[in-house]
């Protein structure tokens, strides 16, 4: 996977890429990340100045907001998500 831009990687917005990541983890496959020298420099600067930025990037991954070129593919990928790990439950509360 190409991690670009490092703090909001395009593959994390694509349904097929997220499904591929999930399948790699479930099958204990080797998963590698590639990053350009410029993005590596930005990554190092980002996590040095704000260590939480990396974790925020991971927390911002949202399969429900991911896209696919084909609406049919997106529907089928979402069916796989629903029948396996499911979508995250988002809870809003008012403390007032």
N, CA, C and O atoms as CSV, one atom per row, in Angstrom:
chain,resi,resn,atom,element,x,y,z
A,1,UNK,N,N,0.842,-1.156,0.000
A,1,UNK,CA,C,0.000,0.000,0.000
A,1,UNK,C,C,0.896,1.230,0.000
A,1,UNK,O,O,1.894,1.285,0.719
A,2,UNK,N,N,0.534,2.205,-0.804
A,2,UNK,CA,C,1.266,3.460,-0.845
A,2,UNK,C,C,0.610,4.420,0.140
A,2,UNK,O,O,-0.567,4.757,0.012
A,3,UNK,N,N,1.375,4.841,1.099
A,3,UNK,CA,C,0.875,5.717,2.162
A,3,UNK,C,C,1.077,7.163,1.727
A,3,UNK,O,O,2.120,7.759,1.995
A,4,UNK,N,N,0.081,7.718,1.058
A,4,UNK,CA,C,0.193,9.093,0.568
A,4,UNK,C,C,-1.185,9.735,0.471
A,4,UNK,O,O,-2.105,9.126,-0.076
A,5,UNK,N,N,-1.346,10.933,0.982
A,5,UNK,CA,C,-0.419,11.559,1.921
A,5,UNK,C,C,-0.427,10.787,3.240
A,5,UNK,O,O,-1.430,10.168,3.593
A,6,UNK,N,N,0.663,10.824,3.948
A,6,UNK,CA,C,0.817,9.952,5.116
A,6,UNK,C,C,-0.268,10.175,6.159
A,6,UNK,O,O,-0.679,9.219,6.817
A,7,UNK,N,N,-0.751,11.418,6.334
A,7,UNK,CA,C,-1.712,11.711,7.399
A,7,UNK,C,C,-3.168,11.555,6.953
A,7,UNK,O,O,-4.080,11.711,7.765
A,8,UNK,N,N,-3.392,11.254,5.687
A,8,UNK,CA,C,-4.736,10.964,5.182
A,8,UNK,C,C,-4.586,10.125,3.908
A,8,UNK,O,O,-4.924,10.581,2.815
A,9,UNK,N,N,-4.077,8.894,4.058
A,9,UNK,CA,C,-3.757,8.082,2.882
A,9,UNK,C,C,-4.981,7.790,2.014
A,9,UNK,O,O,-6.032,7.377,2.504
A,10,UNK,N,N,-4.814,8.013,0.729
A,10,UNK,CA,C,-5.898,7.771,-0.225
A,10,UNK,C,C,-6.402,6.327,-0.142
A,10,UNK,O,O,-7.613,6.118,-0.216
A,11,UNK,N,N,-5.526,5.314,0.008
A,11,UNK,CA,C,-6.045,3.945,0.090
A,11,UNK,C,C,-7.020,3.730,1.257
A,11,UNK,O,O,-7.863,2.835,1.200
A,12,UNK,N,N,-6.910,4.534,2.295
A,12,UNK,CA,C,-7.829,4.386,3.428
A,12,UNK,C,C,-9.194,4.991,3.146
A,12,UNK,O,O,-10.086,4.925,3.992
A,13,UNK,N,N,-9.369,5.579,1.971
A,13,UNK,CA,C,-10.672,6.113,1.571
A,13,UNK,C,C,-11.331,5.243,0.508
A,13,UNK,O,O,-12.442,5.535,0.066
A,14,UNK,N,N,-10.654,4.179,0.099
A,14,UNK,CA,C,-11.132,3.317,-0.970
A,14,UNK,C,C,-11.601,1.979,-0.408
A,14,UNK,O,O,-10.861,1.308,0.311
A,15,UNK,N,N,-12.826,1.597,-0.738
A,15,UNK,CA,C,-13.431,0.372,-0.195
A,15,UNK,C,C,-12.610,-0.867,-0.521
A,15,UNK,O,O,-12.398,-1.710,0.350
A,16,UNK,N,N,-12.142,-0.991,-1.766
A,16,UNK,CA,C,-11.363,-2.171,-2.146
A,16,UNK,C,C,-10.069,-2.256,-1.359
A,16,UNK,O,O,-9.663,-3.344,-0.950
A,17,UNK,N,N,-9.415,-1.123,-1.141
A,17,UNK,CA,C,-8.153,-1.120,-0.397
A,17,UNK,C,C,-8.380,-1.539,1.056
A,17,UNK,O,O,-7.605,-2.317,1.611
A,18,UNK,N,N,-9.436,-1.024,1.660
A,18,UNK,CA,C,-9.726,-1.382,3.051
A,18,UNK,C,C,-10.080,-2.859,3.172
A,18,UNK,O,O,-9.692,-3.519,4.136
A,19,UNK,N,N,-10.815,-3.374,2.193
A,19,UNK,CA,C,-11.123,-4.807,2.198
A,19,UNK,C,C,-9.836,-5.613,2.042
A,19,UNK,O,O,-9.656,-6.629,2.713
A,20,UNK,N,N,-8.955,-5.173,1.175
A,20,UNK,CA,C,-7.672,-5.858,0.993
A,20,UNK,C,C,-6.851,-5.861,2.277
A,20,UNK,O,O,-6.232,-6.870,2.614
A,21,UNK,N,N,-6.840,-4.733,2.999
A,21,UNK,CA,C,-6.128,-4.665,4.281
A,21,UNK,C,C,-6.726,-5.656,5.273
A,21,UNK,O,O,-5.993,-6.369,5.958
A,22,UNK,N,N,-8.039,-5.702,5.350
A,22,UNK,CA,C,-8.724,-6.614,6.254
A,22,UNK,C,C,-8.380,-8.068,5.912
A,22,UNK,O,O,-8.080,-8.868,6.799
A,23,UNK,N,N,-8.426,-8.400,4.623
A,23,UNK,CA,C,-8.126,-9.774,4.197
A,23,UNK,C,C,-6.675,-10.144,4.503
A,23,UNK,O,O,-6.386,-11.280,4.878
A,24,UNK,N,N,-5.772,-9.189,4.344
A,24,UNK,CA,C,-4.361,-9.458,4.656
A,24,UNK,C,C,-4.191,-9.787,6.135
A,24,UNK,O,O,-3.457,-10.710,6.488
A,25,UNK,N,N,-4.861,-9.043,6.986
A,25,UNK,CA,C,-4.769,-9.290,8.434
A,25,UNK,C,C,-5.394,-10.643,8.782
A,25,UNK,O,O,-4.799,-11.434,9.513
A,26,UNK,N,N,-6.588,-10.905,8.259
A,26,UNK,CA,C,-7.296,-12.155,8.572
A,26,UNK,C,C,-6.540,-13.388,8.088
A,26,UNK,O,O,-6.632,-14.451,8.704
A,27,UNK,N,N,-5.801,-13.259,7.001
A,27,UNK,CA,C,-5.098,-14.416,6.449
A,27,UNK,C,C,-3.630,-14.462,6.876
A,27,UNK,O,O,-2.855,-15.275,6.372
A,28,UNK,N,N,-3.259,-13.585,7.805
A,28,UNK,CA,C,-1.875,-13.499,8.277
A,28,UNK,C,C,-0.892,-13.321,7.134
A,28,UNK,O,O,0.223,-13.842,7.174
A,29,UNK,N,N,-1.307,-12.584,6.118
A,29,UNK,CA,C,-0.446,-12.319,4.974
A,29,UNK,C,C,0.524,-11.191,5.282
A,29,UNK,O,O,0.304,-10.383,6.184
A,30,UNK,N,N,1.583,-11.159,4.524
A,30,UNK,CA,C,2.547,-10.078,4.648
A,30,UNK,C,C,1.916,-8.814,4.068
A,30,UNK,O,O,1.351,-8.840,2.975
A,31,UNK,N,N,2.015,-7.732,4.791
A,31,UNK,CA,C,1.448,-6.458,4.356
A,31,UNK,C,C,2.547,-5.414,4.429
A,31,UNK,O,O,3.150,-5.215,5.484
A,32,UNK,N,N,2.808,-4.755,3.330
A,32,UNK,CA,C,3.884,-3.780,3.294
A,32,UNK,C,C,3.349,-2.414,2.896
A,32,UNK,O,O,2.379,-2.290,2.149
A,33,UNK,N,N,4.012,-1.403,3.418
A,33,UNK,CA,C,3.644,-0.022,3.143
A,33,UNK,C,C,4.814,0.648,2.446
A,33,UNK,O,O,5.964,0.493,2.856
A,34,UNK,N,N,4.517,1.394,1.390
A,34,UNK,CA,C,5.530,2.178,0.690
A,34,UNK,C,C,5.222,3.654,0.921
A,34,UNK,O,O,4.064,4.055,1.039
A,35,UNK,N,N,6.283,4.445,0.983
A,35,UNK,CA,C,6.110,5.872,1.211
A,35,UNK,C,C,7.222,6.613,0.465
A,35,UNK,O,O,8.370,6.168,0.450
A,36,UNK,N,N,6.882,7.730,-0.145
A,36,UNK,CA,C,7.884,8.505,-0.871
A,36,UNK,C,C,8.820,9.188,0.121
A,36,UNK,O,O,8.460,9.368,1.284
A,37,UNK,N,N,10.006,9.566,-0.320
A,37,UNK,CA,C,10.914,10.284,0.581
A,37,UNK,C,C,10.293,11.566,1.169
A,37,UNK,O,O,10.476,11.859,2.351
A,38,UNK,N,N,9.567,12.318,0.347
A,38,UNK,CA,C,8.926,13.541,0.855
A,38,UNK,C,C,7.887,13.223,1.927
A,38,UNK,O,O,7.818,13.908,2.948
A,39,UNK,N,N,7.077,12.184,1.698
A,39,UNK,CA,C,6.057,11.809,2.677
A,39,UNK,C,C,6.697,11.220,3.927
A,39,UNK,O,O,6.183,11.408,5.030
A,40,UNK,N,N,7.810,10.510,3.770
A,40,UNK,CA,C,8.521,9.983,4.936
A,40,UNK,C,C,9.015,11.129,5.806
A,40,UNK,O,O,8.895,11.079,7.030
A,41,UNK,N,N,9.567,12.157,5.180
A,41,UNK,CA,C,10.038,13.328,5.917
A,41,UNK,C,C,8.868,13.998,6.642
A,41,UNK,O,O,8.983,14.348,7.817
A,42,UNK,N,N,7.745,14.176,5.945
A,42,UNK,CA,C,6.564,14.786,6.564
A,42,UNK,C,C,6.042,13.927,7.710
A,42,UNK,O,O,5.623,14.448,8.743
A,43,UNK,N,N,6.070,12.603,7.522
A,43,UNK,CA,C,5.642,11.676,8.570
A,43,UNK,C,C,6.501,11.838,9.816
A,43,UNK,O,O,5.983,11.964,10.925
A,44,UNK,N,N,7.818,11.833,9.628
A,44,UNK,CA,C,8.732,11.960,10.763
A,44,UNK,C,C,8.540,13.304,11.476
A,44,UNK,O,O,8.546,13.364,12.706
A,45,UNK,N,N,8.372,14.366,10.707
A,45,UNK,CA,C,8.132,15.681,11.306
A,45,UNK,C,C,6.793,15.707,12.036
A,45,UNK,O,O,6.683,16.271,13.124
A,46,UNK,N,N,5.782,15.096,11.434
A,46,UNK,CA,C,4.450,15.081,12.031
A,46,UNK,C,C,4.395,14.335,13.346
A,46,UNK,O,O,3.844,14.840,14.324
A,47,UNK,N,N,4.965,13.129,13.382
A,47,UNK,CA,C,4.883,12.351,14.624
A,47,UNK,C,C,5.843,12.856,15.682
A,47,UNK,O,O,5.657,12.589,16.869
A,48,UNK,N,N,6.880,13.591,15.261
A,48,UNK,CA,C,7.798,14.175,16.236
A,48,UNK,C,C,7.157,15.378,16.921
A,48,UNK,O,O,7.285,15.554,18.133
A,49,UNK,N,N,6.468,16.202,16.138
A,49,UNK,CA,C,5.841,17.388,16.719
A,49,UNK,C,C,4.520,17.061,17.413
A,49,UNK,O,O,4.128,17.746,18.358
A,50,UNK,N,N,3.832,16.013,16.944
A,50,UNK,CA,C,2.542,15.631,17.530
A,50,UNK,C,C,2.387,14.115,17.422
A,50,UNK,O,O,1.824,13.624,16.443
A,51,UNK,N,N,2.884,13.354,18.426
A,51,UNK,CA,C,2.822,11.894,18.352
A,51,UNK,C,C,1.412,11.338,18.158
A,51,UNK,O,O,1.256,10.254,17.596
A,52,UNK,N,N,0.404,12.043,18.603
A,52,UNK,CA,C,-0.967,11.569,18.464
A,52,UNK,C,C,-1.503,11.666,17.052
A,52,UNK,O,O,-2.547,11.089,16.748
A,53,UNK,N,N,-0.801,12.392,16.173
A,53,UNK,CA,C,-1.285,12.576,14.807
A,53,UNK,C,C,-1.381,11.251,14.046
A,53,UNK,O,O,-2.306,11.047,13.261
A,54,UNK,N,N,-0.424,10.356,14.283
A,54,UNK,CA,C,-0.461,9.043,13.639
A,54,UNK,C,C,-1.694,8.257,14.085
A,54,UNK,O,O,-2.395,7.670,13.261
A,55,UNK,N,N,-1.948,8.249,15.377
A,55,UNK,CA,C,-3.107,7.516,15.892
A,55,UNK,C,C,-4.414,8.153,15.427
A,55,UNK,O,O,-5.399,7.452,15.198
A,56,UNK,N,N,-4.426,9.469,15.290
A,56,UNK,CA,C,-5.621,10.146,14.789
A,56,UNK,C,C,-5.878,9.740,13.344
A,56,UNK,O,O,-7.025,9.531,12.949
A,57,UNK,N,N,-4.804,9.627,12.549
A,57,UNK,CA,C,-4.951,9.195,11.162
A,57,UNK,C,C,-5.600,7.819,11.109
A,57,UNK,O,O,-6.478,7.578,10.281
A,58,UNK,N,N,-5.174,6.916,11.987
A,58,UNK,CA,C,-5.770,5.578,12.027
A,58,UNK,C,C,-7.214,5.633,12.512
A,58,UNK,O,O,-8.077,4.931,11.985
A,59,UNK,N,N,-7.476,6.465,13.512
A,59,UNK,CA,C,-8.832,6.578,14.054
A,59,UNK,C,C,-9.802,7.176,13.040
A,59,UNK,O,O,-11.006,6.932,13.116
A,60,UNK,N,N,-9.291,7.949,12.100
A,60,UNK,CA,C,-10.152,8.589,11.105
A,60,UNK,C,C,-10.575,7.658,9.977
A,60,UNK,O,O,-11.409,8.034,9.154
A,61,UNK,N,N,-10.017,6.449,9.923
A,61,UNK,CA,C,-10.422,5.505,8.878
A,61,UNK,C,C,-11.877,5.116,9.117
A,61,UNK,O,O,-12.246,4.697,10.214
A,62,UNK,N,N,-12.696,5.258,8.078
A,62,UNK,CA,C,-14.125,4.986,8.211
A,62,UNK,C,C,-14.603,4.258,6.954
A,62,UNK,O,O,-14.799,4.868,5.904
A,63,UNK,N,N,-14.784,2.961,7.082
A,63,UNK,CA,C,-15.197,2.149,5.933
A,63,UNK,C,C,-16.525,2.639,5.369
A,63,UNK,O,O,-16.723,2.619,4.154
A,64,UNK,N,N,-17.427,3.074,6.224
A,64,UNK,CA,C,-18.737,3.539,5.748
A,64,UNK,C,C,-18.638,4.742,4.824
A,64,UNK,O,O,-19.528,4.968,4.005
A,65,UNK,N,N,-17.575,5.509,4.945
A,65,UNK,CA,C,-17.388,6.674,4.082
A,65,UNK,C,C,-16.473,6.372,2.896
A,65,UNK,O,O,-16.184,7.261,2.096
A,66,UNK,N,N,-16.020,5.134,2.778
A,66,UNK,CA,C,-15.115,4.777,1.684
A,66,UNK,C,C,-15.870,4.756,0.362
A,66,UNK,O,O,-17.095,4.639,0.325
A,67,UNK,N,N,-15.116,4.872,-0.707
A,67,UNK,CA,C,-15.691,4.935,-2.049
A,67,UNK,C,C,-15.182,3.786,-2.903
A,67,UNK,O,O,-14.159,3.169,-2.604
A,68,UNK,N,N,-15.918,3.515,-3.973
A,68,UNK,CA,C,-15.514,2.536,-4.977
A,68,UNK,C,C,-15.989,3.055,-6.328
A,68,UNK,O,O,-16.984,3.777,-6.405
A,69,UNK,N,N,-15.283,2.689,-7.390
A,69,UNK,CA,C,-15.697,3.129,-8.724
A,69,UNK,C,C,-17.062,2.560,-9.071
A,69,UNK,O,O,-17.874,3.217,-9.722
A,70,UNK,N,N,-17.302,1.348,-8.635
A,70,UNK,CA,C,-18.551,0.659,-8.960
A,70,UNK,C,C,-19.469,0.629,-7.739
A,70,UNK,O,O,-19.070,0.178,-6.665
A,71,UNK,N,N,-20.687,1.108,-7.910
A,71,UNK,CA,C,-21.665,1.061,-6.815
A,71,UNK,C,C,-21.936,-0.383,-6.407
A,71,UNK,O,O,-22.143,-0.670,-5.228
A,72,UNK,N,N,-21.936,-1.289,-7.382
A,72,UNK,CA,C,-22.147,-2.706,-7.092
A,72,UNK,C,C,-21.013,-3.256,-6.231
A,72,UNK,O,O,-21.263,-3.974,-5.263
A,73,UNK,N,N,-19.767,-2.925,-6.578
A,73,UNK,CA,C,-18.626,-3.370,-5.773
A,73,UNK,C,C,-18.741,-2.844,-4.348
A,73,UNK,O,O,-18.534,-3.583,-3.386
A,74,UNK,N,N,-19.068,-1.575,-4.222
A,74,UNK,CA,C,-19.188,-0.961,-2.890
A,74,UNK,C,C,-20.263,-1.674,-2.066
A,74,UNK,O,O,-20.060,-1.958,-0.885
A,75,UNK,N,N,-21.388,-1.956,-2.686
A,75,UNK,CA,C,-22.469,-2.670,-2.001
A,75,UNK,C,C,-22.000,-4.042,-1.528
A,75,UNK,O,O,-22.254,-4.421,-0.385
A,76,UNK,N,N,-21.325,-4.778,-2.383
A,76,UNK,CA,C,-20.849,-6.119,-2.028
A,76,UNK,C,C,-19.787,-6.066,-0.934
A,76,UNK,O,O,-19.789,-6.903,-0.031
A,77,UNK,N,N,-18.881,-5.091,-1.005
A,77,UNK,CA,C,-17.864,-4.936,0.034
A,77,UNK,C,C,-18.533,-4.624,1.361
A,77,UNK,O,O,-18.156,-5.184,2.390
A,78,UNK,N,N,-19.522,-3.739,1.352
A,78,UNK,CA,C,-20.225,-3.395,2.585
A,78,UNK,C,C,-20.963,-4.610,3.143
A,78,UNK,O,O,-21.070,-4.755,4.361
A,79,UNK,N,N,-21.471,-5.483,2.279
A,79,UNK,CA,C,-22.113,-6.726,2.741
A,79,UNK,C,C,-21.098,-7.603,3.460
A,79,UNK,O,O,-21.421,-8.217,4.477
A,80,UNK,N,N,-19.872,-7.670,2.941
A,80,UNK,CA,C,-18.822,-8.454,3.598
A,80,UNK,C,C,-18.524,-7.856,4.972
A,80,UNK,O,O,-18.395,-8.586,5.955
A,81,UNK,N,N,-18.415,-6.539,5.039
A,81,UNK,CA,C,-18.137,-5.874,6.319
A,81,UNK,C,C,-19.257,-6.176,7.319
A,81,UNK,O,O,-18.995,-6.555,8.461
A,82,UNK,N,N,-20.501,-6.003,6.878
A,82,UNK,CA,C,-21.644,-6.228,7.774
A,82,UNK,C,C,-21.697,-7.670,8.271
A,82,UNK,O,O,-22.058,-7.915,9.422
A,83,UNK,N,N,-21.343,-8.620,7.417
A,83,UNK,CA,C,-21.448,-10.033,7.810
A,83,UNK,C,C,-20.222,-10.536,8.561
A,83,UNK,O,O,-20.220,-11.664,9.055
A,84,UNK,N,N,-19.196,-9.725,8.652
A,84,UNK,CA,C,-17.995,-10.156,9.368
A,84,UNK,C,C,-17.775,-9.289,10.613
A,84,UNK,O,O,-18.250,-9.637,11.694
A,85,UNK,N,N,-17.079,-8.195,10.480
A,85,UNK,CA,C,-16.756,-7.357,11.648
A,85,UNK,C,C,-17.811,-6.310,11.939
A,85,UNK,O,O,-17.890,-5.808,13.061
A,86,UNK,N,N,-18.630,-5.967,10.941
A,86,UNK,CA,C,-19.656,-4.947,11.121
A,86,UNK,C,C,-19.066,-3.546,11.086
A,86,UNK,O,O,-17.850,-3.358,11.128
A,87,UNK,N,N,-19.943,-2.589,11.010
A,87,UNK,CA,C,-19.548,-1.189,11.044
A,87,UNK,C,C,-19.528,-0.729,12.491
A,87,UNK,O,O,-20.245,-1.270,13.334
A,88,UNK,N,N,-18.712,0.262,12.773
A,88,UNK,CA,C,-18.626,0.802,14.130
A,88,UNK,C,C,-19.946,1.460,14.501
A,88,UNK,O,O,-20.608,2.081,13.670
A,89,UNK,N,N,-20.305,1.313,15.750
A,89,UNK,CA,C,-21.493,1.980,16.260
A,89,UNK,C,C,-21.064,3.351,16.740
A,89,UNK,O,O,-20.172,3.473,17.578
A,90,UNK,N,N,-21.688,4.361,16.218
A,90,UNK,CA,C,-21.369,5.725,16.611
A,90,UNK,C,C,-22.417,6.206,17.604
A,90,UNK,O,O,-23.615,6.208,17.319
A,91,UNK,N,N,-21.947,6.609,18.758
A,91,UNK,CA,C,-22.861,7.051,19.808
A,91,UNK,C,C,-22.622,8.530,20.063
A,91,UNK,O,O,-21.495,8.962,20.304
A,92,UNK,N,N,-23.686,9.283,20.007
A,92,UNK,CA,C,-23.610,10.703,20.324
A,92,UNK,C,C,-24.363,10.912,21.635
A,92,UNK,O,O,-25.412,10.312,21.872
A,93,UNK,N,N,-23.820,11.752,22.454
A,93,UNK,CA,C,-24.534,12.053,23.696
A,93,UNK,C,C,-24.352,13.528,24.010
A,93,UNK,O,O,-23.369,14.161,23.625
A,94,UNK,N,N,-25.308,14.029,24.701
A,94,UNK,CA,C,-25.288,15.424,25.109
A,94,UNK,C,C,-25.079,15.448,26.610
A,94,UNK,O,O,-25.869,14.878,27.362
A,95,UNK,N,N,-24.023,16.101,27.046
A,95,UNK,CA,C,-23.749,16.232,28.465
A,95,UNK,C,C,-24.026,17.673,28.878
A,95,UNK,O,O,-23.136,18.523,28.834
A,96,UNK,N,N,-25.230,17.932,29.268
A,96,UNK,CA,C,-25.523,19.322,29.568
A,96,UNK,C,C,-26.469,19.531,30.640
A,96,UNK,O,O,-26.784,20.674,30.971
